[in-house]
């Protein structure tokens, strides 16, 4: 579903699992409960604004948005951001600094091993 939204493709899907959380009903696609509704929704999906579908994807599921959300959770769990970092609003992004070593990330207050 998310991959389709990334390309501005409206989605028609059954209302189970995470579908209602992912699909903005009537904007990025349709959540349906039966076959008749699926047939109607498939016809209506071609009328949805594909640019708007793509915009909604960027707002909720882009890599930069999800990284910013993860960073906010980590900062909240740790209690304070690393030196020189600041908390970001969910719609803000920043470049992730490259860390030396083999991809190991170490908390700024941790002692080297």
Long-range contacts (C-beta under 8 A, 24 or more apart in sequence): 1-29, 2-57, 2-61, 5-29, 5-53, 5-54, 5-56, 5-57, 5-61, 6-54, 6-57, 6-61, 7-54, 8-50, 8-51, 8-53, 8-54, 8-57, 9-50, 9-53, 10-45, 10-46, 10-48, 10-50, 10-53, 11-45, 12-38, 12-41, 12-42, 12-45, 14-38, 24-56, 27-52, 27-53, 27-56, 28-52, 28-53, 28-56, 28-57, 29-53, 59-91, 64-93, 65-90, 65-91, 65-93, 67-93, 67-96, 68-92, 68-93, 68-94, 78-107, 82-107, 82-108, 83-108
